[in-house]
Amino acid sequence: MLSGLFNNFLLYFEWIFEAIGTTIIIYGGLRATIQILFSETLKKSQNLETIRKELTNKILFGLEFYIVVAILGTLRNPTIQDLSVLGTVVLIRTVLGYFLSKEVKEYQFD
């Protein structure tokens, strides 16, 4: 009984954190798109580097929630496949975070 209740509890939070991560990434993408469109159509002076940094931060923050989802999924059902998924998600997030941060620091817009 407790095990089933605990699994349902973890599953509920997996859904919540997955929705939060997805929302953050979609919000960041939409916000960046709108800022670029306004910048181009209104000839508004908009710093593209700032838009890029904000989008990168939103993507990385959203991916943090996906790591939480993978950890909760592994706690719920610790199989070799789940551990592989968790390791893959953490590896992708680490590599992506490293290269995105490096690119944002090195790439300068005029």
Gaussian input, Z-matrix of N, CA and C with variables (Angstrom, degrees):
# hf/3-21g

backbone

0 1
 N
 C     1     B1
 C     2     B2     1     A1
 N     3     B3     2     A2     1     D1
 C     4     B4     3     A3     2     D2
 C     5     B5     4     A4     3     D3
 N     6     B6     5     A5     4     D4
 C     7     B7     6     A6     5     D5
 C     8     B8     7     A7     6     D6
 N     9     B9     8     A8     7     D7
 C    10    B10     9     A9     8     D8
 C    11    B11    10    A10     9     D9
 N    12    B12    11    A11    10    D10
 C    13    B13    12    A12    11    D11
 C    14    B14    13    A13    12    D12
 N    15    B15    14    A14    13    D13
 C    16    B16    15    A15    14    D14
 C    17    B17    16    A16    15    D15
 N    18    B18    17    A17    16    D16
 C    19    B19    18    A18    17    D17
 C    20    B20    19    A19    18    D18
 N    21    B21    20    A20    19    D19
 C    22    B22    21    A21    20    D20
 C    23    B23    22    A22    21    D21
 N    24    B24    23    A23    22    D22
 C    25    B25    24    A24    23    D23
 C    26    B26    25    A25    24    D24
 N    27    B27    26    A26    25    D25
 C    28    B28    27    A27    26    D26
 C    29    B29    28    A28    27    D27
 N    30    B30    29    A29    28    D28
 C    31    B31    30    A30    29    D29
 C    32    B32    31    A31    30    D30
 N    33    B33    32    A32    31    D31
 C    34    B34    33    A33    32    D32
 C    35    B35    34    A34    33    D33
 N    36    B36    35    A35    34    D34
 C    37    B37    36    A36    35    D35
 C    38    B38    37    A37    36    D36
 N    39    B39    38    A38    37    D37
 C    40    B40    39    A39    38    D38
 C    41    B41    40    A40    39    D39
 N    42    B42    41    A41    40    D40
 C    43    B43    42    A42    41    D41
 C    44    B44    43    A43    42    D42
 N    45    B45    44    A44    43    D43
 C    46    B46    45    A45    44    D44
 C    47    B47    46    A46    45    D45
 N    48    B48    47    A47    46    D46
 C    49    B49    48    A48    47    D47
 C    50    B50    49    A49    48    D48
 N    51    B51    50    A50    49    D49
 C    52    B52    51    A51    50    D50
 C    53    B53    52    A52    51    D51
 N    54    B54    53    A53    52    D52
 C    55    B55    54    A54    53    D53
 C    56    B56    55    A55    54    D54
 N    57    B57    56    A56    55    D55
 C    58    B58    57    A57    56    D56
 C    59    B59    58    A58    57    D57
 N    60    B60    59    A59    58    D58
 C    61    B61    60    A60    59    D59
 C    62    B62    61    A61    60    D60
 N    63    B63    62    A62    61    D61
 C    64    B64    63    A63    62    D62
 C    65    B65    64    A64    63    D63
 N    66    B66    65    A65    64    D64
 C    67    B67    66    A66    65    D65
 C    68    B68    67    A67    66    D66
 N    69    B69    68    A68    67    D67
 C    70    B70    69    A69    68    D68
 C    71    B71    70    A70    69    D69
 N    72    B72    71    A71    70    D70
 C    73    B73    72    A72    71    D71
 C    74    B74    73    A73    72    D72
 N    75    B75    74    A74    73    D73
 C    76    B76    75    A75    74    D74
 C    77    B77    76    A76    75    D75
 N    78    B78    77    A77    76    D76
 C    79    B79    78    A78    77    D77
 C    80    B80    79    A79    78    D78
 N    81    B81    80    A80    79    D79
 C    82    B82    81    A81    80    D80
 C    83    B83    82    A82    81    D81
 N    84    B84    83    A83    82    D82
 C    85    B85    84    A84    83    D83
 C    86    B86    85    A85    84    D84
 N    87    B87    86    A86    85    D85
 C    88    B88    87    A87    86    D86
 C    89    B89    88    A88    87    D87
 N    90    B90    89    A89    88    D88
 C    91    B91    90    A90    89    D89
 C    92    B92    91    A91    90    D90
 N    93    B93    92    A92    91    D91
 C    94    B94    93    A93    92    D92
 C    95    B95    94    A94    93    D93
 N    96    B96    95    A95    94    D94
 C    97    B97    96    A96    95    D95
 C    98    B98    97    A97    96    D96
 N    99    B99    98    A98    97    D97
 C   100   B100    99    A99    98    D98
 C   101   B101   100   A100    99    D99
 N   102   B102   101   A101   100   D100
 C   103   B103   102   A102   101   D101
 C   104   B104   103   A103   102   D102
 N   105   B105   104   A104   103   D103
 C   106   B106   105   A105   104   D104
 C   107   B107   106   A106   105   D105
 N   108   B108   107   A107   106   D106
 C   109   B109   108   A108   107   D107
 C   110   B110   109   A109   108   D108
 N   111   B111   110   A110   109   D109
 C   112   B112   111   A111   110   D110
 C   113   B113   112   A112   111   D111
 N   114   B114   113   A113   112   D112
 C   115   B115   114   A114   113   D113
 C   116   B116   115   A115   114   D114
 N   117   B117   116   A116   115   D115
 C   118   B118   117   A117   116   D116
 C   119   B119   118   A118   117   D117
 N   120   B120   119   A119   118   D118
 C   121   B121   120   A120   119   D119
 C   122   B122   121   A121   120   D120
 N   123   B123   122   A122   121   D121
 C   124   B124   123   A123   122   D122
 C   125   B125   124   A124   123   D123
 N   126   B126   125   A125   124   D124
 C   127   B127   126   A126   125   D125
 C   128   B128   127   A127   126   D126
 N   129   B129   128   A128   127   D127
 C   130   B130   129   A129   128   D128
 C   131   B131   130   A130   129   D129
 N   132   B132   131   A131   130   D130
 C   133   B133   132   A132   131   D131
 C   134   B134   133   A133   132   D132
 N   135   B135   134   A134   133   D133
 C   136   B136   135   A135   134   D134
 C   137   B137   136   A136   135   D135
 N   138   B138   137   A137   136   D136
 C   139   B139   138   A138   137   D137
 C   140   B140   139   A139   138   D138
 N   141   B141   140   A140   139   D139
 C   142   B142   141   A141   140   D140
 C   143   B143   142   A142   141   D141
 N   144   B144   143   A143   142   D142
 C   145   B145   144   A144   143   D143
 C   146   B146   145   A145   144   D144
 N   147   B147   146   A146   145   D145
 C   148   B148   147   A147   146   D146
 C   149   B149   148   A148   147   D147
 N   150   B150   149   A149   148   D148
 C   151   B151   150   A150   149   D149
 C   152   B152   151   A151   150   D150
 N   153   B153   152   A152   151   D151
 C   154   B154   153   A153   152   D152
 C   155   B155   154   A154   153   D153
 N   156   B156   155   A155   154   D154
 C   157   B157   156   A156   155   D155
 C   158   B158   157   A157   156   D156
 N   159   B159   158   A158   157   D157
 C   160   B160   159   A159   158   D158
 C   161   B161   160   A160   159   D159
 N   162   B162   161   A161   160   D160
 C   163   B163   162   A162   161   D161
 C   164   B164   163   A163   162   D162
 N   165   B165   164   A164   163   D163
 C   166   B166   165   A165   164   D164
 C   167   B167   166   A166   165   D165
 N   168   B168   167   A167   166   D166
 C   169   B169   168   A168   167   D167
 C   170   B170   169   A169   168   D168
 N   171   B171   170   A170   169   D169
 C   172   B172   171   A171   170   D170
 C   173   B173   172   A172   171   D171
 N   174   B174   173   A173   172   D172
 C   175   B175   174   A174   173   D173
 C   176   B176   175   A175   174   D174
 N   177   B177   176   A176   175   D175
 C   178   B178   177   A177   176   D176
 C   179   B179   178   A178   177   D177
 N   180   B180   179   A179   178   D178
 C   181   B181   180   A180   179   D179
 C   182   B182   181   A181   180   D180
 N   183   B183   182   A182   181   D181
 C   184   B184   183   A183   182   D182
 C   185   B185   184   A184   183   D183
 N   186   B186   185   A185   184   D184
 C   187   B187   186   A186   185   D185
 C   188   B188   187   A187   186   D186
 N   189   B189   188   A188   187   D187
 C   190   B190   189   A189   188   D188
 C   191   B191   190   A190   189   D189
 N   192   B192   191   A191   190   D190
 C   193   B193   192   A192   191   D191
 C   194   B194   193   A193   192   D192
 N   195   B195   194   A194   193   D193
 C   196   B196   195   A195   194   D194
 C   197   B197   196   A196   195   D195
 N   198   B198   197   A197   196   D196
 C   199   B199   198   A198   197   D197
 C   200   B200   199   A199   198   D198
 N   201   B201   200   A200   199   D199
 C   202   B202   201   A201   200   D200
 C   203   B203   202   A202   201   D201
 N   204   B204   203   A203   202   D202
 C   205   B205   204   A204   203   D203
 C   206   B206   205   A205   204   D204
 N   207   B207   206   A206   205   D205
 C   208   B208   207   A207   206   D206
 C   209   B209   208   A208   207   D207
 N   210   B210   209   A209   208   D208
 C   211   B211   210   A210   209   D209
 C   212   B212   211   A211   210   D210
 N   213   B213   212   A212   211   D211
 C   214   B214   213   A213   212   D212
 C   215   B215   214   A214   213   D213
 N   216   B216   215   A215   214   D214
 C   217   B217   216   A216   215   D215
 C   218   B218   217   A217   216   D216
 N   219   B219   218   A218   217   D217
 C   220   B220   219   A219   218   D218
 C   221   B221   220   A220   219   D219
 N   222   B222   221   A221   220   D220
 C   223   B223   222   A222   221   D221
 C   224   B224   223   A223   222   D222
 N   225   B225   224   A224   223   D223
 C   226   B226   225   A225   224   D224
 C   227   B227   226   A226   225   D225
 N   228   B228   227   A227   226   D226
 C   229   B229   228   A228   227   D227
 C   230   B230   229   A229   228   D228
 N   231   B231   230   A230   229   D229
 C   232   B232   231   A231   230   D230
 C   233   B233   232   A232   231   D231
 N   234   B234   233   A233   232   D232
 C   235   B235   234   A234   233   D233
 C   236   B236   235   A235   234   D234
 N   237   B237   236   A236   235   D235
 C   238   B238   237   A237   236   D236
 C   239   B239   238   A238   237   D237
 N   240   B240   239   A239   238   D238
 C   241   B241   240   A240   239   D239
 C   242   B242   241   A241   240   D240
 N   243   B243   242   A242   241   D241
 C   244   B244   243   A243   242   D242
 C   245   B245   244   A244   243   D243
 N   246   B246   245   A245   244   D244
 C   247   B247   246   A246   245   D245
 C   248   B248   247   A247   246   D246
 N   249   B249   248   A248   247   D247
 C   250   B250   249   A249   248   D248
 C   251   B251   250   A250   249   D249
 N   252   B252   251   A251   250   D250
 C   253   B253   252   A252   251   D251
 C   254   B254   253   A253   252   D252
 N   255   B255   254   A254   253   D253
 C   256   B256   255   A255   254   D254
 C   257   B257   256   A256   255   D255
 N   258   B258   257   A257   256   D256
 C   259   B259   258   A258   257   D257
 C   260   B260   259   A259   258   D258
 N   261   B261   260   A260   259   D259
 C   262   B262   261   A261   260   D260
 C   263   B263   262   A262   261   D261
 N   264   B264   263   A263   262   D262
 C   265   B265   264   A264   263   D263
 C   266   B266   265   A265   264   D264
 N   267   B267   266   A266   265   D265
 C   268   B268   267   A267   266   D266
 C   269   B269   268   A268   267   D267
 N   270   B270   269   A269   268   D268
 C   271   B271   270   A270   269   D269
 C   272   B272   271   A271   270   D270
 N   273   B273   272   A272   271   D271
 C   274   B274   273   A273   272   D272
 C   275   B275   274   A274   273   D273
 N   276   B276   275   A275   274   D274
 C   277   B277   276   A276   275   D275
 C   278   B278   277   A277   276   D276
 N   279   B279   278   A278   277   D277
 C   280   B280   279   A279   278   D278
 C   281   B281   280   A280   279   D279
 N   282   B282   281   A281   280   D280
 C   283   B283   282   A282   281   D281
 C   284   B284   283   A283   282   D282
 N   285   B285   284   A284   283   D283
 C   286   B286   285   A285   284   D284
 C   287   B287   286   A286   285   D285
 N   288   B288   287   A287   286   D286
 C   289   B289   288   A288   287   D287
 C   290   B290   289   A289   288   D288
 N   291   B291   290   A290   289   D289
 C   292   B292   291   A291   290   D290
 C   293   B293   292   A292   291   D291
 N   294   B294   293   A293   292   D292
 C   295   B295   294   A294   293   D293
 C   296   B296   295   A295   294   D294
 N   297   B297   296   A296   295   D295
 C   298   B298   297   A297   296   D296
 C   299   B299   298   A298   297   D297
 N   300   B300   299   A299   298   D298
 C   301   B301   300   A300   299   D299
 C   302   B302   301   A301   300   D300
 N   303   B303   302   A302   301   D301
 C   304   B304   303   A303   302   D302
 C   305   B305   304   A304   303   D303
 N   306   B306   305   A305   304   D304
 C   307   B307   306   A306   305   D305
 C   308   B308   307   A307   306   D306
 N   309   B309   308   A308   307   D307
 C   310   B310   309   A309   308   D308
 C   311   B311   310   A310   309   D309
 N   312   B312   311   A311   310   D310
 C   313   B313   312   A312   311   D311
 C   314   B314   313   A313   312   D312
 N   315   B315   314   A314   313   D313
 C   316   B316   315   A315   314   D314
 C   317   B317   316   A316   315   D315
 N   318   B318   317   A317   316   D316
 C   319   B319   318   A318   317   D317
 C   320   B320   319   A319   318   D318
 N   321   B321   320   A320   319   D319
 C   322   B322   321   A321   320   D320
 C   323   B323   322   A322   321   D321
 N   324   B324   323   A323   322   D322
 C   325   B325   324   A324   323   D323
 C   326   B326   325   A325   324   D324
 N   327   B327   326   A326   325   D325
 C   328   B328   327   A327   326   D326
 C   329   B329   328   A328   327   D327

   B1=1.4609
   B2=1.5294
   B3=1.2996
   B4=1.4562
   B5=1.5233
   B6=1.3226
   B7=1.4568
   B8=1.5288
   B9=1.3319
   B10=1.4560
   B11=1.5123
   B12=1.3102
   B13=1.4623
   B14=1.5285
   B15=1.3256
   B16=1.4675
   B17=1.5287
   B18=1.3317
   B19=1.4671
   B20=1.5231
   B21=1.3339
   B22=1.4680
   B23=1.5170
   B24=1.3152
   B25=1.4565
   B26=1.5284
   B27=1.3402
   B28=1.4578
   B29=1.5297
   B30=1.3180
   B31=1.4591
   B32=1.5267
   B33=1.3196
   B34=1.4607
   B35=1.5270
   B36=1.3367
   B37=1.4591
   B38=1.5216
   B39=1.3202
   B40=1.4676
   B41=1.5187
   B42=1.3250
   B43=1.4665
   B44=1.5243
   B45=1.3131
   B46=1.4681
   B47=1.5311
   B48=1.3402
   B49=1.4637
   B50=1.5272
   B51=1.3229
   B52=1.4543
   B53=1.5288
   B54=1.3166
   B55=1.4645
   B56=1.5268
   B57=1.3291
   B58=1.4681
   B59=1.5212
   B60=1.3345
   B61=1.4631
   B62=1.5137
   B63=1.3189
   B64=1.4611
   B65=1.5213
   B66=1.3120
   B67=1.4667
   B68=1.5212
   B69=1.3209
   B70=1.4664
   B71=1.5244
   B72=1.3297
   B73=1.4630
   B74=1.5290
   B75=1.3222
   B76=1.4716
   B77=1.5274
   B78=1.3297
   B79=1.4667
   B80=1.5274
   B81=1.3260
   B82=1.4655
   B83=1.5137
   B84=1.3313
   B85=1.4576
   B86=1.5152
   B87=1.3213
   B88=1.4715
   B89=1.5237
   B90=1.3105
   B91=1.4629
   B92=1.5294
   B93=1.3342
   B94=1.4683
   B95=1.5245
   B96=1.3300
   B97=1.4635
   B98=1.5233
   B99=1.3079
   B100=1.4714
   B101=1.5215
   B102=1.3270
   B103=1.4652
   B104=1.5258
   B105=1.3216
   B106=1.4689
   B107=1.5329
   B108=1.3346
   B109=1.4638
   B110=1.5232
   B111=1.3214
   B112=1.4656
   B113=1.5184
   B114=1.3080
   B115=1.4540
   B116=1.5179
   B117=1.3215
   B118=1.4714
   B119=1.5264
   B120=1.3238
   B121=1.4617
   B122=1.5217
   B123=1.2977
   B124=1.4629
   B125=1.5204
   B126=1.3313
   B127=1.4697
   B128=1.5297
   B129=1.3227
   B130=1.4577
   B131=1.5253
   B132=1.2874
   B133=1.4529
   B134=1.5311
   B135=1.3124
   B136=1.4635
   B137=1.5240
   B138=1.2955
   B139=1.4498
   B140=1.5292
   B141=1.3386
   B142=1.4557
   B143=1.5231
   B144=1.3102
   B145=1.4692
   B146=1.5300
   B147=1.3109
   B148=1.4647
   B149=1.5298
   B150=1.3258
   B151=1.4665
   B152=1.5162
   B153=1.3086
   B154=1.4639
   B155=1.5293
   B156=1.3222
   B157=1.4757
   B158=1.5284
   B159=1.3343
   B160=1.4621
   B161=1.5224
   B162=1.3421
   B163=1.4598
   B164=1.5203
   B165=1.3151
   B166=1.4645
   B167=1.5204
   B168=1.3157
   B169=1.4676
   B170=1.5223
   B171=1.3284
   B172=1.4714
   B173=1.5251
   B174=1.3303
   B175=1.4625
   B176=1.5190
   B177=1.3212
   B178=1.4645
   B179=1.5254
   B180=1.3165
   B181=1.4589
   B182=1.5271
   B183=1.3330
   B184=1.4568
   B185=1.5287
   B186=1.3272
   B187=1.4653
   B188=1.5308
   B189=1.2994
   B190=1.4704
   B191=1.5327
   B192=1.3090
   B193=1.4696
   B194=1.5248
   B195=1.3398
   B196=1.4627
   B197=1.5353
   B198=1.3051
   B199=1.4713
   B200=1.5209
   B201=1.3226
   B202=1.4624
   B203=1.5301
   B204=1.3310
   B205=1.4626
   B206=1.5207
   B207=1.3316
   B208=1.4659
   B209=1.5263
   B210=1.3160
   B211=1.4740
   B212=1.5187
   B213=1.3223
   B214=1.4643
   B215=1.5240
   B216=1.3302
   B217=1.4574
   B218=1.5181
   B219=1.3082
   B220=1.4637
   B221=1.5234
   B222=1.3062
   B223=1.4708
   B224=1.5278
   B225=1.3267
   B226=1.4597
   B227=1.5195
   B228=1.3109
   B229=1.4578
   B230=1.5308
   B231=1.3094
   B232=1.4732
   B233=1.5297
   B234=1.3286
   B235=1.4577
   B236=1.5241
   B237=1.3146
   B238=1.4646
   B239=1.5286
   B240=1.3137
   B241=1.4636
   B242=1.5343
   B243=1.3284
   B244=1.4673
   B245=1.5216
   B246=1.3233
   B247=1.4650
   B248=1.5270
   B249=1.3248
   B250=1.4710
   B251=1.5214
   B252=1.3330
   B253=1.4695
   B254=1.5227
   B255=1.3145
   B256=1.4658
   B257=1.5215
   B258=1.3139
   B259=1.4646
   B260=1.5129
   B261=1.3267
   B262=1.4646
   B263=1.5158
   B264=1.3263
   B265=1.4720
   B266=1.5277
   B267=1.3186
   B268=1.4681
   B269=1.5259
   B270=1.3238
   B271=1.4635
   B272=1.5284
   B273=1.3334
   B274=1.4667
   B275=1.5230
   B276=1.3120
   B277=1.4669
   B278=1.5257
   B279=1.3215
   B280=1.4565
   B281=1.5263
   B282=1.3252
   B283=1.4699
   B284=1.5303
   B285=1.3230
   B286=1.4560
   B287=1.5237
   B288=1.3168
   B289=1.4644
   B290=1.5151
   B291=1.3306
   B292=1.4591
   B293=1.5215
   B294=1.3359
   B295=1.4563
   B296=1.5246
   B297=1.3272
   B298=1.4703
   B299=1.5206
   B300=1.3195
   B301=1.4681
   B302=1.5214
   B303=1.3166
   B304=1.4674
   B305=1.5167
   B306=1.3226
   B307=1.4579
   B308=1.5246
   B309=1.3086
   B310=1.4679
   B311=1.5251
   B312=1.3239
   B313=1.4660
   B314=1.5274
   B315=1.3355
   B316=1.4659
   B317=1.5233
   B318=1.3204
   B319=1.4511
   B320=1.5089
   B321=1.3031
   B322=1.4562
   B323=1.5224
   B324=1.3177
   B325=1.4466
   B326=1.5135
   B327=1.3098
   B328=1.4708
   B329=1.4990
   A1=110.91
   A2=115.51
   A3=118.97
   A4=110.92
   A5=116.04
   A6=120.35
   A7=110.65
   A8=117.41
   A9=120.72
   A10=112.13
   A11=116.91
   A12=121.76
   A13=110.34
   A14=115.82
   A15=120.46
   A16=110.68
   A17=117.25
   A18=120.53
   A19=111.40
   A20=117.21
   A21=120.58
   A22=111.63
   A23=116.77
   A24=122.80
   A25=110.03
   A26=116.77
   A27=120.78
   A28=111.32
   A29=116.80
   A30=121.03
   A31=110.92
   A32=116.35
   A33=121.64
   A34=110.26
   A35=117.24
   A36=120.11
   A37=112.42
   A38=117.41
   A39=119.53
   A40=109.45
   A41=116.75
   A42=120.83
   A43=111.03
   A44=116.48
   A45=120.26
   A46=110.68
   A47=116.69
   A48=119.59
   A49=111.88
   A50=117.37
   A51=119.92
   A52=110.26
   A53=117.15
   A54=121.18
   A55=111.21
   A56=116.82
   A57=120.21
   A58=110.43
   A59=116.95
   A60=120.45
   A61=112.22
   A62=116.59
   A63=121.28
   A64=110.67
   A65=116.77
   A66=121.16
   A67=111.39
   A68=116.72
   A69=120.34
   A70=110.86
   A71=116.71
   A72=119.95
   A73=111.05
   A74=117.15
   A75=120.45
   A76=110.18
   A77=116.78
   A78=121.04
   A79=110.56
   A80=116.68
   A81=119.96
   A82=111.95
   A83=116.93
   A84=120.44
   A85=112.62
   A86=116.38
   A87=119.93
   A88=111.43
   A89=115.81
   A90=119.40
   A91=111.10
   A92=116.43
   A93=120.17
   A94=110.76
   A95=116.59
   A96=120.75
   A97=110.75
   A98=116.76
   A99=121.04
   A100=110.94
   A101=116.96
   A102=119.79
   A103=111.44
   A104=116.88
   A105=120.16
   A106=110.51
   A107=117.02
   A108=119.87
   A109=111.57
   A110=117.20
   A111=120.09
   A112=110.96
   A113=115.91
   A114=120.06
   A115=111.29
   A116=116.91
   A117=121.09
   A118=112.51
   A119=117.70
   A120=119.42
   A121=112.68
   A122=117.83
   A123=120.57
   A124=112.46
   A125=115.75
   A126=121.59
   A127=110.52
   A128=113.08
   A129=120.78
   A130=108.60
   A131=116.14
   A132=120.50
   A133=109.05
   A134=115.20
   A135=120.65
   A136=107.51
   A137=116.11
   A138=121.39
   A139=109.03
   A140=117.26
   A141=121.59
   A142=112.18
   A143=116.71
   A144=119.99
   A145=110.66
   A146=116.25
   A147=120.30
   A148=110.31
   A149=117.13
   A150=120.82
   A151=109.94
   A152=116.38
   A153=121.26
   A154=111.32
   A155=116.79
   A156=120.12
   A157=111.03
   A158=116.52
   A159=119.99
   A160=110.98
   A161=117.17
   A162=120.67
   A163=111.03
   A164=116.65
   A165=120.60
   A166=110.99
   A167=116.92
   A168=120.48
   A169=111.46
   A170=116.69
   A171=119.75
   A172=110.68
   A173=117.86
   A174=120.96
   A175=110.58
   A176=116.36
   A177=119.49
   A178=111.72
   A179=116.77
   A180=120.04
   A181=111.08
   A182=116.48
   A183=120.47
   A184=111.52
   A185=116.84
   A186=120.26
   A187=111.76
   A188=117.34
   A189=120.28
   A190=110.52
   A191=116.20
   A192=119.94
   A193=111.29
   A194=116.41
   A195=119.18
   A196=111.30
   A197=116.41
   A198=119.37
   A199=109.58
   A200=117.40
   A201=120.76
   A202=109.95
   A203=116.85
   A204=121.51
   A205=110.10
   A206=116.91
   A207=120.49
   A208=111.21
   A209=117.22
   A210=120.88
   A211=110.13
   A212=117.50
   A213=120.11
   A214=111.52
   A215=116.27
   A216=119.83
   A217=111.87
   A218=116.48
   A219=121.04
   A220=110.63
   A221=117.66
   A222=120.64
   A223=111.14
   A224=114.96
   A225=119.95
   A226=112.29
   A227=115.69
   A228=120.37
   A229=108.86
   A230=117.49
   A231=120.36
   A232=113.45
   A233=116.61
   A234=121.41
   A235=108.64
   A236=115.30
   A237=120.13
   A238=110.08
   A239=116.82
   A240=120.54
   A241=110.59
   A242=117.41
   A243=120.46
   A244=111.43
   A245=116.64
   A246=119.49
   A247=110.61
   A248=116.80
   A249=120.61
   A250=110.72
   A251=116.44
   A252=120.65
   A253=109.92
   A254=116.78
   A255=120.61
   A256=110.46
   A257=116.86
   A258=120.08
   A259=112.31
   A260=116.34
   A261=120.82
   A262=111.22
   A263=117.17
   A264=120.70
   A265=110.44
   A266=117.16
   A267=120.57
   A268=109.94
   A269=117.57
   A270=121.07
   A271=110.96
   A272=116.95
   A273=120.64
   A274=110.49
   A275=116.49
   A276=120.27
   A277=110.82
   A278=116.83
   A279=120.94
   A280=110.92
   A281=116.41
   A282=120.66
   A283=110.52
   A284=116.36
   A285=120.61
   A286=111.02
   A287=116.30
   A288=120.50
   A289=112.00
   A290=116.55
   A291=120.74
   A292=110.58
   A293=116.17
   A294=119.30
   A295=112.81
   A296=117.65
   A297=119.12
   A298=111.10
   A299=116.84
   A300=120.07
   A301=110.92
   A302=116.34
   A303=120.85
   A304=110.89
   A305=116.44
   A306=120.80
   A307=111.00
   A308=116.56
   A309=120.01
   A310=110.28
   A311=117.90
   A312=121.21
   A313=111.57
   A314=116.76
   A315=120.19
   A316=113.40
   A317=117.91
   A318=120.70
   A319=109.89
   A320=116.88
   A321=121.99
   A322=109.16
   A323=117.35
   A324=122.09
   A325=109.71
   A326=115.44
   A327=119.65
   A328=111.04
   D1=-49.95
   D2=-179.33
   D3=-65.48
   D4=-37.92
   D5=179.48
   D6=-63.13
   D7=-44.67
   D8=177.90
   D9=-64.89
   D10=-39.79
   D11=178.07
   D12=-65.36
   D13=-41.70
   D14=178.91
   D15=-64.89
   D16=-42.05
   D17=177.31
   D18=-61.68
   D19=-42.53
   D20=177.42
   D21=-64.16
   D22=-38.87
   D23=177.63
   D24=-60.88
   D25=-47.78
   D26=179.72
   D27=-66.24
   D28=-39.86
   D29=179.23
   D30=-62.48
   D31=-41.17
   D32=177.98
   D33=-59.28
   D34=-45.36
   D35=-179.80
   D36=-72.53
   D37=-28.59
   D38=173.22
   D39=-59.52
   D40=-48.30
   D41=179.72
   D42=-60.38
   D43=-43.10
   D44=-179.34
   D45=-62.36
   D46=-49.73
   D47=-177.13
   D48=-68.56
   D49=-33.02
   D50=176.44
   D51=-66.74
   D52=-41.15
   D53=177.39
   D54=-64.66
   D55=-40.24
   D56=178.97
   D57=-64.61
   D58=-47.15
   D59=179.56
   D60=-60.62
   D61=-43.93
   D62=178.99
   D63=-63.86
   D64=-42.90
   D65=179.73
   D66=-62.18
   D67=-42.19
   D68=179.98
   D69=-63.38
   D70=-43.86
   D71=-179.34
   D72=-66.73
   D73=-43.90
   D74=178.46
   D75=-63.68
   D76=-43.41
   D77=178.50
   D78=-59.26
   D79=-45.32
   D80=179.70
   D81=-62.40
   D82=-42.19
   D83=179.10
   D84=-65.89
   D85=-44.03
   D86=178.87
   D87=-65.44
   D88=-42.11
   D89=-179.57
   D90=-63.11
   D91=-44.18
   D92=178.73
   D93=-63.45
   D94=-41.35
   D95=179.68
   D96=-62.68
   D97=-45.78
   D98=179.89
   D99=-63.58
   D100=-42.51
   D101=179.04
   D102=-62.99
   D103=-40.27
   D104=178.92
   D105=-67.84
   D106=-42.31
   D107=178.61
   D108=-61.89
   D109=-44.44
   D110=177.34
   D111=-63.48
   D112=-39.50
   D113=179.48
   D114=-62.29
   D115=-41.66
   D116=-177.81
   D117=-78.29
   D118=-42.09
   D119=-175.60
   D120=-78.34
   D121=-36.81
   D122=-177.98
   D123=-95.02
   D124=0.65
   D125=-176.55
   D126=52.29
   D127=35.37
   D128=179.27
   D129=-78.55
   D130=138.28
   D131=179.44
   D132=-72.91
   D133=101.21
   D134=-177.69
   D135=-122.97
   D136=130.40
   D137=-179.50
   D138=-79.33
   D139=110.49
   D140=-178.20
   D141=-66.03
   D142=-29.34
   D143=177.78
   D144=-64.32
   D145=-39.39
   D146=178.41
   D147=-65.95
   D148=-42.83
   D149=178.20
   D150=-61.27
   D151=-44.22
   D152=-179.65
   D153=-62.98
   D154=-43.49
   D155=179.11
   D156=-63.01
   D157=-42.39
   D158=179.17
   D159=-63.28
   D160=-42.98
   D161=178.31
   D162=-63.52
   D163=-43.95
   D164=178.46
   D165=-60.77
   D166=-42.82
   D167=178.87
   D168=-62.93
   D169=-40.38
   D170=179.02
   D171=-66.15
   D172=-41.46
   D173=178.51
   D174=-62.08
   D175=-47.46
   D176=-179.15
   D177=-64.78
   D178=-38.69
   D179=178.90
   D180=-66.74
   D181=-41.13
   D182=176.55
   D183=-62.59
   D184=-38.80
   D185=178.81
   D186=-65.70
   D187=-28.77
   D188=176.00
   D189=-60.72
   D190=-37.81
   D191=178.04
   D192=-68.23
   D193=-34.37
   D194=176.88
   D195=-66.60
   D196=-32.15
   D197=175.41
   D198=-65.52
   D199=-41.18
   D200=176.91
   D201=-60.54
   D202=-42.37
   D203=179.00
   D204=-60.98
   D205=-44.23
   D206=-179.87
   D207=-64.84
   D208=-38.73
   D209=178.32
   D210=-65.79
   D211=-44.85
   D212=179.25
   D213=-64.16
   D214=-38.87
   D215=176.96
   D216=-63.15
   D217=-37.88
   D218=178.36
   D219=-69.56
   D220=-36.98
   D221=176.69
   D222=-65.33
   D223=-37.64
   D224=-178.85
   D225=-69.48
   D226=-41.21
   D227=-173.92
   D228=-144.18
   D229=79.52
   D230=-172.48
   D231=-76.94
   D232=80.41
   D233=175.52
   D234=-103.66
   D235=168.45
   D236=177.53
   D237=-60.80
   D238=-38.17
   D239=179.43
   D240=-63.80
   D241=-42.89
   D242=178.71
   D243=-65.58
   D244=-39.40
   D245=177.09
   D246=-65.18
   D247=-36.36
   D248=176.64
   D249=-65.03
   D250=-43.01
   D251=178.10
   D252=-62.15
   D253=-44.93
   D254=179.39
   D255=-60.86
   D256=-47.11
   D257=178.96
   D258=-61.35
   D259=-39.80
   D260=179.19
   D261=-65.97
   D262=-44.30
   D263=179.74
   D264=-62.76
   D265=-44.28
   D266=179.77
   D267=-64.93
   D268=-41.88
   D269=179.34
   D270=-63.30
   D271=-46.42
   D272=179.64
   D273=-61.96
   D274=-43.82
   D275=-179.69
   D276=-63.52
   D277=-40.82
   D278=-179.27
   D279=-66.00
   D280=-48.25
   D281=-179.64
   D282=-64.90
   D283=-46.04
   D284=179.75
   D285=-62.04
   D286=-44.96
   D287=179.05
   D288=-60.75
   D289=-42.00
   D290=-179.62
   D291=-62.63
   D292=-51.23
   D293=-175.87
   D294=-70.69
   D295=-36.30
   D296=177.14
   D297=-66.23
   D298=-42.60
   D299=178.39
   D300=-64.07
   D301=-41.86
   D302=178.95
   D303=-64.15
   D304=-42.36
   D305=-179.42
   D306=-65.24
   D307=-42.42
   D308=-179.05
   D309=-65.01
   D310=-37.89
   D311=-179.65
   D312=-70.62
   D313=-38.31
   D314=-173.12
   D315=-88.93
   D316=-30.73
   D317=-172.81
   D318=-85.14
   D319=121.91
   D320=-179.00
   D321=-113.02
   D322=130.98
   D323=175.40
   D324=-91.96
   D325=150.20
   D326=177.04
   D327=-94.22

